[in-house]
Amino acid sequence: MKLFYKTLIILGIAIIGLFLAYNNSYLEEYPSYVEDSQNEAKNESNNVPEGESNIKKQIKVDLGLQKMYLFENGQIVREFPISSGKLETPTPTGNFRVIHKQDMLYSKIADCWLAFWVGFTMDGKYGFHETPICEGERIGENKMGMPDSLGCIRLKLEDAEEFYTWAEIETPVEIY
């Protein structure tokens, strides 16, 4: 009987290992929006290095005001209203970097398309994007300026493409 339980434990560990290996390679090869209600900011590997002095562009998001600010050479060049995560699905706070951009991305969790995706977490769960397109219709346009997302930062239609074009890979992001 002990051999049976030991075999089950070994098989379980092997299955978990295969699952984790598959998921990690999938995220690297095919970044996908996988937002969920377990919004923990695990940002150790995407922090902006301290003392970086030659930052030309920077993105700052004020969750209290529901505003995003774009900086160039320390000066605000643009301000956008946003819609961040709801209370039960908050937007992670901290210092990040833009790590992935895609003009159209599919969200498995929300079953929606997200235009002008600008991802800022290593796990692929959080990013900036236009209001979602679900079953052929846009949702959340009337909620701009208030928390309404599953943790991402939504932008108005007319602002999302401008932001997508402006933001560069490695641009620092501060969310507070």
PyMOL commands that place a pseudoatom at each C-alpha (Angstrom):
pseudoatom trace, name=CA, resn=MET, resi=1, chain=A, elem=C, hetatm=0, pos=[0.000, 0.000, 0.000]
pseudoatom trace, name=CA, resn=LYS, resi=2, chain=A, elem=C, hetatm=0, pos=[2.882, 2.397, 0.773]
pseudoatom trace, name=CA, resn=LEU, resi=3, chain=A, elem=C, hetatm=0, pos=[4.291, 1.808, -2.709]
pseudoatom trace, name=CA, resn=PHE, resi=4, chain=A, elem=C, hetatm=0, pos=[0.919, 2.780, -4.195]
pseudoatom trace, name=CA, resn=TYR, resi=5, chain=A, elem=C, hetatm=0, pos=[0.868, 6.135, -2.357]
pseudoatom trace, name=CA, resn=LYS, resi=6, chain=A, elem=C, hetatm=0, pos=[4.510, 6.847, -3.211]
pseudoatom trace, name=CA, resn=THR, resi=7, chain=A, elem=C, hetatm=0, pos=[3.729, 6.175, -6.882]
pseudoatom trace, name=CA, resn=LEU, resi=8, chain=A, elem=C, hetatm=0, pos=[0.726, 8.527, -6.755]
pseudoatom trace, name=CA, resn=ILE, resi=9, chain=A, elem=C, hetatm=0, pos=[2.841, 11.287, -5.188]
pseudoatom trace, name=CA, resn=ILE, resi=10, chain=A, elem=C, hetatm=0, pos=[5.591, 10.891, -7.801]
pseudoatom trace, name=CA, resn=LEU, resi=11, chain=A, elem=C, hetatm=0, pos=[3.043, 10.935, -10.634]
pseudoatom trace, name=CA, resn=GLY, resi=12, chain=A, elem=C, hetatm=0, pos=[1.382, 14.039, -9.143]
pseudoatom trace, name=CA, resn=ILE, resi=13, chain=A, elem=C, hetatm=0, pos=[4.702, 15.874, -8.929]
pseudoatom trace, name=CA, resn=ALA, resi=14, chain=A, elem=C, hetatm=0, pos=[5.535, 14.899, -12.523]
pseudoatom trace, name=CA, resn=ILE, resi=15, chain=A, elem=C, hetatm=0, pos=[2.159, 16.141, -13.781]
pseudoatom trace, name=CA, resn=ILE, resi=16, chain=A, elem=C, hetatm=0, pos=[2.540, 19.449, -11.939]
pseudoatom trace, name=CA, resn=GLY, resi=17, chain=A, elem=C, hetatm=0, pos=[6.058, 19.856, -13.363]
pseudoatom trace, name=CA, resn=LEU, resi=18, chain=A, elem=C, hetatm=0, pos=[4.842, 19.218, -16.903]
pseudoatom trace, name=CA, resn=PHE, resi=19, chain=A, elem=C, hetatm=0, pos=[1.947, 21.627, -16.419]
pseudoatom trace, name=CA, resn=LEU, resi=20, chain=A, elem=C, hetatm=0, pos=[4.250, 24.407, -15.175]
pseudoatom trace, name=CA, resn=ALA, resi=21, chain=A, elem=C, hetatm=0, pos=[6.782, 23.792, -17.943]
pseudoatom trace, name=CA, resn=TYR, resi=22, chain=A, elem=C, hetatm=0, pos=[4.048, 23.926, -20.593]
pseudoatom trace, name=CA, resn=ASN, resi=23, chain=A, elem=C, hetatm=0, pos=[2.474, 27.106, -19.191]
pseudoatom trace, name=CA, resn=ASN, resi=24, chain=A, elem=C, hetatm=0, pos=[5.799, 28.953, -18.894]
pseudoatom trace, name=CA, resn=SER, resi=25, chain=A, elem=C, hetatm=0, pos=[6.824, 28.152, -22.453]
pseudoatom trace, name=CA, resn=TYR, resi=26, chain=A, elem=C, hetatm=0, pos=[3.338, 29.030, -23.717]
pseudoatom trace, name=CA, resn=LEU, resi=27, chain=A, elem=C, hetatm=0, pos=[3.468, 32.482, -22.127]
pseudoatom trace, name=CA, resn=GLU, resi=28, chain=A, elem=C, hetatm=0, pos=[6.908, 33.189, -23.575]
pseudoatom trace, name=CA, resn=GLU, resi=29, chain=A, elem=C, hetatm=0, pos=[6.074, 31.942, -27.054]
pseudoatom trace, name=CA, resn=TYR, resi=30, chain=A, elem=C, hetatm=0, pos=[2.484, 33.209, -27.254]
pseudoatom trace, name=CA, resn=PRO, resi=31, chain=A, elem=C, hetatm=0, pos=[1.874, 36.058, -24.789]
pseudoatom trace, name=CA, resn=SER, resi=32, chain=A, elem=C, hetatm=0, pos=[-1.813, 36.109, -23.966]
pseudoatom trace, name=CA, resn=TYR, resi=33, chain=A, elem=C, hetatm=0, pos=[-4.046, 38.200, -21.788]
pseudoatom trace, name=CA, resn=VAL, resi=34, chain=A, elem=C, hetatm=0, pos=[-5.066, 35.982, -18.898]
pseudoatom trace, name=CA, resn=GLU, resi=35, chain=A, elem=C, hetatm=0, pos=[-6.536, 38.411, -16.416]
pseudoatom trace, name=CA, resn=ASP, resi=36, chain=A, elem=C, hetatm=0, pos=[-8.322, 36.829, -13.462]
pseudoatom trace, name=CA, resn=SER, resi=37, chain=A, elem=C, hetatm=0, pos=[-9.597, 37.730, -10.016]
pseudoatom trace, name=CA, resn=GLN, resi=38, chain=A, elem=C, hetatm=0, pos=[-6.377, 36.676, -8.260]
pseudoatom trace, name=CA, resn=ASN, resi=39, chain=A, elem=C, hetatm=0, pos=[-4.640, 40.036, -8.713]
pseudoatom trace, name=CA, resn=GLU, resi=40, chain=A, elem=C, hetatm=0, pos=[-1.373, 39.807, -6.822]
pseudoatom trace, name=CA, resn=ALA, resi=41, chain=A, elem=C, hetatm=0, pos=[1.367, 42.109, -7.997]
pseudoatom trace, name=CA, resn=LYS, resi=42, chain=A, elem=C, hetatm=0, pos=[4.401, 39.859, -8.354]
pseudoatom trace, name=CA, resn=ASN, resi=43, chain=A, elem=C, hetatm=0, pos=[6.789, 42.272, -9.956]
pseudoatom trace, name=CA, resn=GLU, resi=44, chain=A, elem=C, hetatm=0, pos=[10.280, 41.387, -8.716]
pseudoatom trace, name=CA, resn=SER, resi=45, chain=A, elem=C, hetatm=0, pos=[11.703, 40.656, -12.168]
pseudoatom trace, name=CA, resn=ASN, resi=46, chain=A, elem=C, hetatm=0, pos=[10.203, 43.701, -13.902]
pseudoatom trace, name=CA, resn=ASN, resi=47, chain=A, elem=C, hetatm=0, pos=[11.238, 46.495, -11.528]
pseudoatom trace, name=CA, resn=VAL, resi=48, chain=A, elem=C, hetatm=0, pos=[12.688, 49.716, -12.864]
pseudoatom trace, name=CA, resn=PRO, resi=49, chain=A, elem=C, hetatm=0, pos=[16.340, 49.784, -11.742]
pseudoatom trace, name=CA, resn=GLU, resi=50, chain=A, elem=C, hetatm=0, pos=[17.105, 52.421, -9.116]
pseudoatom trace, name=CA, resn=GLY, resi=51, chain=A, elem=C, hetatm=0, pos=[19.295, 55.298, -10.221]
pseudoatom trace, name=CA, resn=GLU, resi=52, chain=A, elem=C, hetatm=0, pos=[18.411, 55.027, -13.889]
pseudoatom trace, name=CA, resn=SER, resi=53, chain=A, elem=C, hetatm=0, pos=[19.158, 58.564, -15.016]
pseudoatom trace, name=CA, resn=ASN, resi=54, chain=A, elem=C, hetatm=0, pos=[18.568, 58.547, -18.774]
pseudoatom trace, name=CA, resn=ILE, resi=55, chain=A, elem=C, hetatm=0, pos=[14.830, 57.837, -18.793]
pseudoatom trace, name=CA, resn=LYS, resi=56, chain=A, elem=C, hetatm=0, pos=[13.332, 59.796, -21.672]
pseudoatom trace, name=CA, resn=LYS, resi=57, chain=A, elem=C, hetatm=0, pos=[9.747, 58.473, -21.499]
pseudoatom trace, name=CA, resn=GLN, resi=58, chain=A, elem=C, hetatm=0, pos=[7.736, 57.407, -18.474]
pseudoatom trace, name=CA, resn=ILE, resi=59, chain=A, elem=C, hetatm=0, pos=[4.144, 56.345, -17.782]
pseudoatom trace, name=CA, resn=LYS, resi=60, chain=A, elem=C, hetatm=0, pos=[2.488, 57.182, -14.452]
pseudoatom trace, name=CA, resn=VAL, resi=61, chain=A, elem=C, hetatm=0, pos=[-0.977, 55.988, -13.445]
pseudoatom trace, name=CA, resn=ASP, resi=62, chain=A, elem=C, hetatm=0, pos=[-2.891, 57.561, -10.545]
pseudoatom trace, name=CA, resn=LEU, resi=63, chain=A, elem=C, hetatm=0, pos=[-5.551, 55.014, -9.563]
pseudoatom trace, name=CA, resn=GLY, resi=64, chain=A, elem=C, hetatm=0, pos=[-7.222, 57.454, -7.155]
pseudoatom trace, name=CA, resn=LEU, resi=65, chain=A, elem=C, hetatm=0, pos=[-7.777, 60.018, -9.882]
pseudoatom trace, name=CA, resn=GLN, resi=66, chain=A, elem=C, hetatm=0, pos=[-8.256, 57.390, -12.638]
pseudoatom trace, name=CA, resn=LYS, resi=67, chain=A, elem=C, hetatm=0, pos=[-5.730, 59.227, -14.825]
pseudoatom trace, name=CA, resn=MET, resi=68, chain=A, elem=C, hetatm=0, pos=[-2.646, 58.231, -16.768]
pseudoatom trace, name=CA, resn=TYR, resi=69, chain=A, elem=C, hetatm=0, pos=[0.185, 60.676, -17.450]
pseudoatom trace, name=CA, resn=LEU, resi=70, chain=A, elem=C, hetatm=0, pos=[2.803, 60.378, -20.180]
pseudoatom trace, name=CA, resn=PHE, resi=71, chain=A, elem=C, hetatm=0, pos=[6.146, 62.017, -19.481]
pseudoatom trace, name=CA, resn=GLU, resi=72, chain=A, elem=C, hetatm=0, pos=[9.001, 62.918, -21.796]
pseudoatom trace, name=CA, resn=ASN, resi=73, chain=A, elem=C, hetatm=0, pos=[12.214, 64.257, -20.276]
pseudoatom trace, name=CA, resn=GLY, resi=74, chain=A, elem=C, hetatm=0, pos=[10.432, 64.783, -16.953]
pseudoatom trace, name=CA, resn=GLN, resi=75, chain=A, elem=C, hetatm=0, pos=[7.570, 66.846, -18.402]
pseudoatom trace, name=CA, resn=ILE, resi=76, chain=A, elem=C, hetatm=0, pos=[3.940, 65.752, -18.786]
pseudoatom trace, name=CA, resn=VAL, resi=77, chain=A, elem=C, hetatm=0, pos=[3.164, 65.602, -22.491]
pseudoatom trace, name=CA, resn=ARG, resi=78, chain=A, elem=C, hetatm=0, pos=[-0.248, 63.907, -22.356]
pseudoatom trace, name=CA, resn=GLU, resi=79, chain=A, elem=C, hetatm=0, pos=[-2.955, 62.982, -19.850]
pseudoatom trace, name=CA, resn=PHE, resi=80, chain=A, elem=C, hetatm=0, pos=[-5.652, 60.335, -20.351]
pseudoatom trace, name=CA, resn=PRO, resi=81, chain=A, elem=C, hetatm=0, pos=[-8.690, 59.277, -18.314]
pseudoatom trace, name=CA, resn=ILE, resi=82, chain=A, elem=C, hetatm=0, pos=[-8.575, 55.542, -17.547]
pseudoatom trace, name=CA, resn=SER, resi=83, chain=A, elem=C, hetatm=0, pos=[-10.647, 52.760, -16.069]
pseudoatom trace, name=CA, resn=SER, resi=84, chain=A, elem=C, hetatm=0, pos=[-8.650, 50.498, -13.745]
pseudoatom trace, name=CA, resn=GLY, resi=85, chain=A, elem=C, hetatm=0, pos=[-9.490, 47.342, -11.814]
pseudoatom trace, name=CA, resn=LYS, resi=86, chain=A, elem=C, hetatm=0, pos=[-12.579, 46.989, -9.664]
pseudoatom trace, name=CA, resn=LEU, resi=87, chain=A, elem=C, hetatm=0, pos=[-12.257, 46.606, -5.892]
pseudoatom trace, name=CA, resn=GLU, resi=88, chain=A, elem=C, hetatm=0, pos=[-12.483, 42.799, -6.150]
pseudoatom trace, name=CA, resn=THR, resi=89, chain=A, elem=C, hetatm=0, pos=[-10.047, 42.692, -9.112]
pseudoatom trace, name=CA, resn=PRO, resi=90, chain=A, elem=C, hetatm=0, pos=[-7.573, 45.529, -8.428]
pseudoatom trace, name=CA, resn=THR, resi=91, chain=A, elem=C, hetatm=0, pos=[-4.857, 46.822, -10.714]
pseudoatom trace, name=CA, resn=PRO, resi=92, chain=A, elem=C, hetatm=0, pos=[-1.411, 45.929, -9.350]
pseudoatom trace, name=CA, resn=THR, resi=93, chain=A, elem=C, hetatm=0, pos=[0.605, 48.855, -8.021]
pseudoatom trace, name=CA, resn=GLY, resi=94, chain=A, elem=C, hetatm=0, pos=[4.344, 49.422, -8.175]
pseudoatom trace, name=CA, resn=ASN, resi=95, chain=A, elem=C, hetatm=0, pos=[7.060, 50.005, -10.730]
pseudoatom trace, name=CA, resn=PHE, resi=96, chain=A, elem=C, hetatm=0, pos=[6.993, 48.074, -13.996]
pseudoatom trace, name=CA, resn=ARG, resi=97, chain=A, elem=C, hetatm=0, pos=[8.188, 48.338, -17.601]
pseudoatom trace, name=CA, resn=VAL, resi=98, chain=A, elem=C, hetatm=0, pos=[6.402, 47.939, -20.921]
pseudoatom trace, name=CA, resn=ILE, resi=99, chain=A, elem=C, hetatm=0, pos=[7.350, 44.416, -21.984]
pseudoatom trace, name=CA, resn=HIS, resi=100, chain=A, elem=C, hetatm=0, pos=[4.942, 43.479, -24.767]
pseudoatom trace, name=CA, resn=LYS, resi=101, chain=A, elem=C, hetatm=0, pos=[2.846, 45.239, -27.402]
pseudoatom trace, name=CA, resn=GLN, resi=102, chain=A, elem=C, hetatm=0, pos=[0.283, 43.741, -29.732]
pseudoatom trace, name=CA, resn=ASP, resi=103, chain=A, elem=C, hetatm=0, pos=[-2.289, 45.568, -31.844]
pseudoatom trace, name=CA, resn=MET, resi=104, chain=A, elem=C, hetatm=0, pos=[-5.018, 42.982, -31.041]
pseudoatom trace, name=CA, resn=LEU, resi=105, chain=A, elem=C, hetatm=0, pos=[-5.014, 40.381, -28.267]
pseudoatom trace, name=CA, resn=TYR, resi=106, chain=A, elem=C, hetatm=0, pos=[-7.614, 37.846, -27.155]
pseudoatom trace, name=CA, resn=SER, resi=107, chain=A, elem=C, hetatm=0, pos=[-8.559, 37.516, -23.453]
pseudoatom trace, name=CA, resn=LYS, resi=108, chain=A, elem=C, hetatm=0, pos=[-9.407, 33.936, -22.537]
pseudoatom trace, name=CA, resn=ILE, resi=109, chain=A, elem=C, hetatm=0, pos=[-10.866, 34.948, -19.166]
pseudoatom trace, name=CA, resn=ALA, resi=110, chain=A, elem=C, hetatm=0, pos=[-13.129, 37.740, -20.410]
pseudoatom trace, name=CA, resn=ASP, resi=111, chain=A, elem=C, hetatm=0, pos=[-13.773, 36.068, -23.789]
pseudoatom trace, name=CA, resn=CYS, resi=112, chain=A, elem=C, hetatm=0, pos=[-13.079, 39.424, -25.433]
pseudoatom trace, name=CA, resn=TRP, resi=113, chain=A, elem=C, hetatm=0, pos=[-10.686, 41.044, -27.873]
pseudoatom trace, name=CA, resn=LEU, resi=114, chain=A, elem=C, hetatm=0, pos=[-8.391, 43.797, -26.594]
pseudoatom trace, name=CA, resn=ALA, resi=115, chain=A, elem=C, hetatm=0, pos=[-7.097, 46.304, -29.106]
pseudoatom trace, name=CA, resn=PHE, resi=116, chain=A, elem=C, hetatm=0, pos=[-3.792, 48.153, -28.689]
pseudoatom trace, name=CA, resn=TRP, resi=117, chain=A, elem=C, hetatm=0, pos=[-2.449, 45.913, -25.897]
pseudoatom trace, name=CA, resn=VAL, resi=118, chain=A, elem=C, hetatm=0, pos=[0.585, 47.258, -24.000]
pseudoatom trace, name=CA, resn=GLY, resi=119, chain=A, elem=C, hetatm=0, pos=[1.576, 44.654, -21.390]
pseudoatom trace, name=CA, resn=PHE, resi=120, chain=A, elem=C, hetatm=0, pos=[3.540, 45.560, -18.269]
pseudoatom trace, name=CA, resn=THR, resi=121, chain=A, elem=C, hetatm=0, pos=[3.725, 42.391, -16.116]
pseudoatom trace, name=CA, resn=MET, resi=122, chain=A, elem=C, hetatm=0, pos=[5.969, 39.399, -16.760]
pseudoatom trace, name=CA, resn=ASP, resi=123, chain=A, elem=C, hetatm=0, pos=[3.101, 36.925, -16.304]
pseudoatom trace, name=CA, resn=GLY, resi=124, chain=A, elem=C, hetatm=0, pos=[1.127, 38.539, -19.149]
pseudoatom trace, name=CA, resn=LYS, resi=125, chain=A, elem=C, hetatm=0, pos=[-1.889, 39.237, -16.943]
pseudoatom trace, name=CA, resn=TYR, resi=126, chain=A, elem=C, hetatm=0, pos=[-1.943, 43.034, -16.900]
pseudoatom trace, name=CA, resn=GLY, resi=127, chain=A, elem=C, hetatm=0, pos=[-1.661, 45.750, -19.470]
pseudoatom trace, name=CA, resn=PHE, resi=128, chain=A, elem=C, hetatm=0, pos=[-3.148, 48.857, -21.012]
pseudoatom trace, name=CA, resn=HIS, resi=129, chain=A, elem=C, hetatm=0, pos=[-5.745, 48.409, -23.748]
pseudoatom trace, name=CA, resn=GLU, resi=130, chain=A, elem=C, hetatm=0, pos=[-8.750, 49.895, -25.487]
pseudoatom trace, name=CA, resn=THR, resi=131, chain=A, elem=C, hetatm=0, pos=[-12.214, 49.088, -24.101]
pseudoatom trace, name=CA, resn=PRO, resi=132, chain=A, elem=C, hetatm=0, pos=[-12.846, 45.344, -24.711]
pseudoatom trace, name=CA, resn=ILE, resi=133, chain=A, elem=C, hetatm=0, pos=[-14.785, 43.969, -27.669]
pseudoatom trace, name=CA, resn=CYS, resi=134, chain=A, elem=C, hetatm=0, pos=[-17.014, 41.133, -26.419]
pseudoatom trace, name=CA, resn=GLU, resi=135, chain=A, elem=C, hetatm=0, pos=[-19.372, 39.299, -28.764]
pseudoatom trace, name=CA, resn=GLY, resi=136, chain=A, elem=C, hetatm=0, pos=[-18.963, 42.065, -31.327]
pseudoatom trace, name=CA, resn=GLU, resi=137, chain=A, elem=C, hetatm=0, pos=[-19.786, 44.915, -28.911]
pseudoatom trace, name=CA, resn=ARG, resi=138, chain=A, elem=C, hetatm=0, pos=[-17.614, 47.283, -26.921]
pseudoatom trace, name=CA, resn=ILE, resi=139, chain=A, elem=C, hetatm=0, pos=[-18.085, 47.172, -23.178]
pseudoatom trace, name=CA, resn=GLY, resi=140, chain=A, elem=C, hetatm=0, pos=[-17.203, 49.653, -20.457]
pseudoatom trace, name=CA, resn=GLU, resi=141, chain=A, elem=C, hetatm=0, pos=[-17.119, 52.832, -22.527]
pseudoatom trace, name=CA, resn=ASN, resi=142, chain=A, elem=C, hetatm=0, pos=[-19.561, 54.486, -20.116]
pseudoatom trace, name=CA, resn=LYS, resi=143, chain=A, elem=C, hetatm=0, pos=[-17.397, 53.483, -17.112]
pseudoatom trace, name=CA, resn=MET, resi=144, chain=A, elem=C, hetatm=0, pos=[-14.325, 55.491, -18.123]
pseudoatom trace, name=CA, resn=GLY, resi=145, chain=A, elem=C, hetatm=0, pos=[-12.957, 57.433, -15.154]
pseudoatom trace, name=CA, resn=MET, resi=146, chain=A, elem=C, hetatm=0, pos=[-14.019, 54.781, -12.641]
pseudoatom trace, name=CA, resn=PRO, resi=147, chain=A, elem=C, hetatm=0, pos=[-12.681, 51.331, -11.700]
pseudoatom trace, name=CA, resn=ASP, resi=148, chain=A, elem=C, hetatm=0, pos=[-14.414, 48.709, -13.855]
pseudoatom trace, name=CA, resn=SER, resi=149, chain=A, elem=C, hetatm=0, pos=[-11.854, 46.264, -15.280]
pseudoatom trace, name=CA, resn=LEU, resi=150, chain=A, elem=C, hetatm=0, pos=[-10.538, 42.883, -14.180]
pseudoatom trace, name=CA, resn=GLY, resi=151, chain=A, elem=C, hetatm=0, pos=[-7.245, 44.590, -13.275]
pseudoatom trace, name=CA, resn=CYS, resi=152, chain=A, elem=C, hetatm=0, pos=[-5.984, 46.032, -16.541]
pseudoatom trace, name=CA, resn=ILE, resi=153, chain=A, elem=C, hetatm=0, pos=[-6.011, 49.702, -17.446]
pseudoatom trace, name=CA, resn=ARG, resi=154, chain=A, elem=C, hetatm=0, pos=[-8.577, 50.582, -20.085]
pseudoatom trace, name=CA, resn=LEU, resi=155, chain=A, elem=C, hetatm=0, pos=[-8.319, 53.588, -22.369]
pseudoatom trace, name=CA, resn=LYS, resi=156, chain=A, elem=C, hetatm=0, pos=[-10.876, 55.412, -24.506]
pseudoatom trace, name=CA, resn=LEU, resi=157, chain=A, elem=C, hetatm=0, pos=[-11.055, 54.442, -28.158]
pseudoatom trace, name=CA, resn=GLU, resi=158, chain=A, elem=C, hetatm=0, pos=[-9.523, 57.698, -29.337]
pseudoatom trace, name=CA, resn=ASP, resi=159, chain=A, elem=C, hetatm=0, pos=[-6.689, 57.501, -26.766]
pseudoatom trace, name=CA, resn=ALA, resi=160, chain=A, elem=C, hetatm=0, pos=[-5.624, 53.848, -27.007]
pseudoatom trace, name=CA, resn=GLU, resi=161, chain=A, elem=C, hetatm=0, pos=[-3.991, 53.955, -30.456]
pseudoatom trace, name=CA, resn=GLU, resi=162, chain=A, elem=C, hetatm=0, pos=[-2.134, 57.186, -29.656]
pseudoatom trace, name=CA, resn=PHE, resi=163, chain=A, elem=C, hetatm=0, pos=[-0.806, 55.627, -26.432]
pseudoatom trace, name=CA, resn=TYR, resi=164, chain=A, elem=C, hetatm=0, pos=[0.089, 52.359, -28.195]
pseudoatom trace, name=CA, resn=THR, resi=165, chain=A, elem=C, hetatm=0, pos=[2.143, 54.262, -30.776]
pseudoatom trace, name=CA, resn=TRP, resi=166, chain=A, elem=C, hetatm=0, pos=[3.843, 56.436, -28.122]
pseudoatom trace, name=CA, resn=ALA, resi=167, chain=A, elem=C, hetatm=0, pos=[4.771, 53.687, -25.634]
pseudoatom trace, name=CA, resn=GLU, resi=168, chain=A, elem=C, hetatm=0, pos=[8.018, 51.867, -26.335]
pseudoatom trace, name=CA, resn=ILE, resi=169, chain=A, elem=C, hetatm=0, pos=[9.240, 48.525, -25.030]
pseudoatom trace, name=CA, resn=GLU, resi=170, chain=A, elem=C, hetatm=0, pos=[11.171, 49.161, -21.771]
pseudoatom trace, name=CA, resn=THR, resi=171, chain=A, elem=C, hetatm=0, pos=[9.285, 52.404, -21.010]
pseudoatom trace, name=CA, resn=PRO, resi=172, chain=A, elem=C, hetatm=0, pos=[9.029, 52.625, -17.184]
pseudoatom trace, name=CA, resn=VAL, resi=173, chain=A, elem=C, hetatm=0, pos=[5.515, 52.382, -15.702]
pseudoatom trace, name=CA, resn=GLU, resi=174, chain=A, elem=C, hetatm=0, pos=[4.607, 53.589, -12.200]
pseudoatom trace, name=CA, resn=ILE, resi=175, chain=A, elem=C, hetatm=0, pos=[1.159, 52.697, -10.861]
pseudoatom trace, name=CA, resn=TYR, resi=176, chain=A, elem=C, hetatm=0, pos=[0.064, 54.160, -7.540]
for i in range(1, 176): cmd.bond("trace and resi %d" % i, "trace and resi %d" % (i + 1))
show_as sticks, trace
zoom trace
